[in-house]
């Protein structure tokens, strides 16, 4: 696999060593030439830490850009086109973070590594590669 986009929880689990991160996902990440994180993932982590929904990420939240760099990850672009595509995407799923991740994966034509099966509803859409887990 050449490039991957990680769902927010996948990246977070990689930082915390969470056992929910599948062996297959770990292998895919290790073999990828480029691993991308959407900037919206940093927003999502910080937002959930701030409102108390993700306390285990609190020790990491102030260092997320540095941690991404240390892991060898890259930040995917969050363009106006991606934002518009996320909003207009014909998909019943309402979560704005997931919509932006899906639109980023579609725009970059890369698979999304995610445990969330809601992304499987995008199969067959133009530009959607796959959800890998």
C-alpha positions as CSV (number, residue, x, y, z in Angstrom):
1,X,0.0,0.0,0.0
2,X,1.5,3.3,-1.0
3,X,-0.4,5.9,1.1
4,X,-3.0,5.8,3.8
5,X,-5.2,8.2,5.7
6,X,-5.8,7.3,9.3
7,X,-9.1,7.8,11.1
8,X,-8.7,9.9,14.2
9,X,-9.2,6.9,16.6
10,X,-6.6,4.9,14.7
11,X,-4.0,7.6,15.1
12,X,-4.9,8.1,18.7
13,X,-4.7,4.3,19.4
14,X,-1.3,4.3,17.8
15,X,-0.2,7.0,20.2
16,X,-1.6,5.3,23.3
17,X,-0.7,1.7,22.4
18,X,-4.4,0.8,22.6
19,X,-5.1,-2.9,22.1
20,X,-8.1,-2.1,19.9
21,X,-5.7,-1.2,17.1
22,X,-5.9,-4.3,14.9
23,X,-2.8,-6.3,13.9
24,X,-3.7,-5.8,10.3
25,X,-4.0,-2.0,10.7
26,X,-0.6,-1.9,12.4
27,X,0.9,-3.9,9.5
28,X,-0.6,-1.6,6.9
29,X,0.7,1.5,8.7
30,X,4.2,0.0,9.0
31,X,4.3,-0.9,5.3
32,X,2.9,2.3,3.9
33,X,5.2,4.7,2.2
34,X,3.1,7.7,3.4
35,X,0.7,7.9,6.4
36,X,-1.5,10.9,6.5
37,X,-3.6,12.5,9.2
38,X,-6.2,15.1,8.5
39,X,-5.9,18.4,10.3
40,X,-9.5,17.8,11.4
41,X,-8.2,14.9,13.5
42,X,-6.2,17.3,15.7
43,X,-9.3,19.4,16.1
44,X,-11.4,16.3,17.0
45,X,-8.9,15.1,19.6
46,X,-8.6,18.5,21.2
47,X,-12.3,19.2,21.1
48,X,-13.1,15.8,22.8
49,X,-10.4,16.3,25.4
50,X,-11.7,19.8,26.2
51,X,-15.3,18.6,26.7
52,X,-14.1,15.5,28.7
53,X,-15.0,12.8,26.2
54,X,-11.4,11.6,25.6
55,X,-9.5,11.9,28.9
56,X,-6.9,9.3,27.9
57,X,-5.7,11.7,25.1
58,X,-5.2,14.6,27.5
59,X,-1.4,13.9,28.0
60,X,-0.9,14.0,24.2
61,X,-3.1,16.9,23.1
62,X,-0.5,19.6,23.6
63,X,2.0,17.8,21.5
64,X,0.0,16.3,18.6
65,X,1.9,18.0,15.7
66,X,5.3,16.9,17.2
67,X,4.0,13.4,17.8
68,X,2.9,13.1,14.2
69,X,6.3,14.3,13.0
70,X,8.0,11.8,15.3
71,X,5.9,9.0,13.9
72,X,6.9,10.0,10.4
73,X,3.3,10.9,9.6
74,X,2.2,13.7,7.3
75,X,-0.7,16.2,7.4
76,X,-3.2,15.9,4.6
77,X,-4.4,19.1,3.0
78,X,-7.7,20.4,4.2
79,X,-8.8,22.4,1.1
80,X,-11.9,24.4,0.4
81,X,-12.9,21.7,-2.1
82,X,-12.6,19.0,0.5
83,X,-14.7,21.0,2.9
84,X,-17.4,21.5,0.3
85,X,-17.3,17.9,-0.8
86,X,-17.7,16.8,2.8
87,X,-20.8,18.9,3.2
88,X,-22.3,17.9,-0.1
89,X,-21.4,14.2,0.0
90,X,-24.5,12.1,-0.6
91,X,-24.1,10.0,2.5
92,X,-26.6,9.8,5.4
93,X,-23.8,9.9,8.0
94,X,-23.9,13.2,9.8
95,X,-20.7,13.3,11.9
96,X,-18.7,16.2,10.5
97,X,-15.4,14.7,11.4
98,X,-16.1,11.5,9.6
99,X,-17.5,13.4,6.6
100,X,-14.3,15.5,6.4
101,X,-12.2,12.3,6.7
102,X,-14.2,10.6,3.9
103,X,-13.9,13.6,1.6
104,X,-10.1,13.8,2.3
105,X,-9.7,10.1,1.4
106,X,-11.8,10.5,-1.7
107,X,-10.0,13.7,-2.8
108,X,-6.6,12.0,-2.3
109,X,-7.8,8.6,-3.6
110,X,-6.3,6.8,-0.6
111,X,-7.7,4.1,1.6
112,X,-8.9,5.1,5.1
113,X,-7.7,3.0,8.0
114,X,-10.7,2.8,10.4
115,X,-12.5,0.4,12.6
116,X,-15.7,2.3,11.9
117,X,-17.8,0.3,9.4
118,X,-20.0,3.4,8.6
119,X,-17.4,4.2,5.9
120,X,-18.3,1.0,4.1
121,X,-21.4,2.8,2.9
122,X,-19.1,4.7,0.6
123,X,-18.0,1.7,-1.4
124,X,-18.5,2.2,-5.1
125,X,-18.4,5.9,-4.9
126,X,-16.2,7.7,-7.4
127,X,-12.8,8.3,-5.8
128,X,-13.4,6.1,-2.7
129,X,-10.7,3.4,-2.5
130,X,-11.6,1.4,0.6
131,X,-11.9,1.3,4.4
132,X,-9.1,-1.0,5.7
133,X,-9.0,-2.6,9.0
